Amino acid sequence: MRDVVQKIIETEGEAKLVVEAAVAEAEGILSQAREKARDLVEKARQEVLVETEKIVEDSIKAAEREKQIRLADASARIESEIQLDAAVRELAVEGIVGCVCRRP
């Protein structure tokens, strides 16, 4: 009987060591999984940042093109609507230069 009890105690001790080893291995696997997840999140974040910067850059370029088109259209429309003879144009230029140079 004593041998049986001794075997049970030994088996429980071995089982405890197996459980502790399994827990340690599980913690290691979990730690690796968390690290890999952090790496994946960071990589995804960097990819999104690059894509966002590209979208913003493309949008700025498109807005600049649109601005140039609108300025050209407005300039052409103004030139077609306003016809100044040489004398009026000279007075306008002198007035503008006077304002810019702060001449009365």
FENPE-V618715 format. One record per pair of residues at least 24 apart in sequence whose C-alpha atoms are under 10 Angstrom apart, sorted by sequence separation. I is the first residue (numbers start at 1). J is the second residue. If there is no record, write none. Layout:
# FENPE-V618715
i->(I	I)
j->(J	J)
This chain:
# FENPE-V618715
none
